[in-house]
Amino acid sequence: MSITVLVTIEVEDFDACLEQFITAAPTRSKEPTAYRDIDNPNKVYILTNAPSKEAFIEEFRSPKKNAIRKGKQGTLLFLW
């Protein structure tokens, strides 16, 4: 059963982060939806799907994703 994941993270460049997040998504079944915080345009909310919590965490912790986040961990909320 797939899960929904809400990622909250503050980034330096929203557009660059979104582009990289979309193109580096081998485990997702559909493209993520990203939202900017109205009061802080560098705070990003990304809503996406993954096959499991473990699969998403593995992808999120990968060196490629860490480079996108520039080491920032963000907040992950797992839903089903």
SVG drawing of the C-alpha trace seen along z (x, -y; Angstrom):
<svg xmlns="http://www.w3.org/2000/svg" viewBox="-5 -37 31 39">
<polyline fill="none" stroke="black" stroke-width="0.4" points="0.0,0.0 1.4,-3.4 1.6,-6.3 1.4,-10.0 4.2,-12.1 4.2,-15.8 7.7,-17.3 8.3,-20.7 11.6,-22.3 13.2,-25.7 15.3,-26.1 17.5,-28.8 15.8,-28.6 12.2,-27.2 12.3,-26.8 15.7,-25.0 14.6,-22.7 11.3,-21.8 13.0,-21.0 15.6,-18.8 13.0,-17.1 10.8,-16.2 13.6,-14.9 15.2,-12.8 12.1,-10.7 12.7,-7.0 10.3,-5.6 7.3,-7.9 4.2,-6.8 3.3,-10.4 4.9,-13.8 4.9,-15.8 2.9,-18.9 4.8,-21.7 3.5,-24.8 5.2,-27.9 4.5,-29.4 2.7,-32.7 4.7,-34.4 8.1,-32.8 8.6,-32.0 11.7,-29.8 9.6,-27.5 8.3,-24.7 5.6,-22.1 5.9,-19.1 3.1,-16.6 4.0,-13.3 3.5,-9.5 5.9,-6.7 5.5,-2.9 6.4,-2.8 7.8,-4.9 11.1,-3.0 11.4,-3.6 10.8,-7.3 13.3,-7.7 16.0,-5.8 15.4,-8.1 15.2,-11.3 18.6,-10.4 20.4,-9.7 23.4,-11.8 21.6,-13.3 18.6,-14.4 20.9,-15.6 22.7,-17.8 19.3,-19.2 18.4,-20.1 21.9,-21.3 22.0,-19.2 18.8,-20.6 16.6,-17.8 13.1,-19.3 10.0,-17.7 8.4,-14.5 4.8,-13.6 3.7,-10.2 0.0,-9.6 -2.1,-6.7"/>
</svg>
